[in-house]
Amino acid sequence: MKIKEFFYFNRSDRQAILFLLALAVAAITAFFLFDDKTVTTENGYRSQPQKGRVDGKTGRPLYYKVEERTPELFTFDPNTADSTALLSLGLRPWQVRNIYKYRSKGGIYRCPADFARLYGLTQKQYLALKPYIRIGKAYQPAALLPEAQERKARHDSLVAHYTPKLKAGEHIELNAADTSLLQHVPGIGPYYARQIVRYRDRLGGFVNPAQLLEIDGFPATSLNYFSVNAALVSRLNVNQLTLSQLRHHPYIDFYMARDIVDYRRLRGPLRRLDDLRLLKSFPPEALERLRPYITF
């Protein structure tokens, strides 16, 4: 901006510009006068140049350390040690902050090896600190408690013991067995035992062991170990159930349930299953599959 243009501004604008210029000059002057040229060394400590001493080769000033900690080794628990103790061990301030953050989020050091995962900790540092790490009993695994060790000695484990399997020619009743008994069948574990019970509840019971193959992935080799008592099958009264209740059965889809409800509404109660044979949603194979589960 030319000097002549400066006088085009009104008086208050000129005063503001002069004030800002004076403030900028004062800030630059203070920077050069009061800068102590303090630097940070590679060890993380603040250093200042030694007055009157320079490096003979580079001509740069020689520095001395303003603050330097000599690491002290003593026993400590990383779960409870405070910042003063951790810094005295030779850890960097940012490492101490990471320890505090880890503990504040519920993190626990259960063994010395857990402390080795501290970001930035070198193998040399860890090996030097490892003999001094003491994990308090409150932070040790509960499995080390005397009662837990006693259970282990008696082999009284919470893990299920091996379930003996049926031999060839032995059978269990499919409509009466619970999940524990079902697991005695070769090829049947907890997963398929639960699937059998769930499917049995939806069907109302099995009339043939081959129906187990309707369970996704069911092992066909297990069918020979089942017997079926059809008298235990519960039946559906199609004249009383709602559309949603009818749909719950695996052999009745939405269209079949809708046609049953419409038939009842238009023609009255069903008297036999063959009353539905003229409907497209009830092909002969569907009627035969439903026959053991329907009552009127």
C-alpha positions, 0 to 999 in steps of 0.5 A: 500500500502506497503512502499516498493511498494510506491517507485515503482512509478516515482517521479511525481506520488509519489508527487501527492500521498503525496499531496492528503494525506496531503490534506485529513489530513488537511481537517479532522483536520479542521473539528474537529477544526472548527466544532461549533457543530451547530444543527437544533432544531425541531422548524427549528432554528439553535442552538449551545451548551452552553459552559461548560454546560451539561445535568446532566442526559444524559451528552449531552451539553445544547443548546441555540437558535441562531435565534428565531422569536416571531410570530407577528399578524397583518393584511395581504393579502396572495396574496401580503404579502412579505417574511418578513411579512410572516416570522414575522407571524410565518410561516416557510421559506419553507412555504413561498417558497410554497406561492411564488410558488403558486402565481407565477403559477397564484394561488389566495387566494380568501377567508381565507379558501384558505389559510388553504390549505397551506401545513404544516399549523396547525389548531392552526396556521390557527385559530390564523391567520384567523382574520388577513387575508384580501383579497384585492378587486382585488382578490375577485370574480367578482360576488361580484361586484355591477353590478353582484349583481344587475343582481342577484337581478333582477334574470337576470341570464346568466343561461337559464331559464326553457323552457316551454314544448308542451302539448299533441296534440301540434306539431312543424315542424321538418324541420323548427325548430331551436334548441331553438324551438326543446327544447320545445318538452318534452324529448328534451334538448340542446343536442338532439336539436343539434343532430337533427339539425346536422342529419337533415343537413346531411340528407337534411331533414326528411321525417318521424319523425321516422327517429329521432330514428336513433339518438343514444338514442333518446327518442321515446316518443318525436316523437308524438310532431313532424310534417314533411313537406317533401317539405322542403327536399333537394335532391342529384343529384347523377350524379354531386356529387363526391364520398366524397360528396356522402358518406357524406349522412347517407344513402350512405356508401363507397361501394354505393358511389363507385358503383354510380361513377363507373356506371357513368364512365362506363355506363353514367348518371343515369336516375332513381334509379332503375338503381342501383337495380342489384348492391349488395350494393343497396338492395331494402330497401336501395333504398327505403330509398334513394328514397326521397333524390335522383334526376337526 
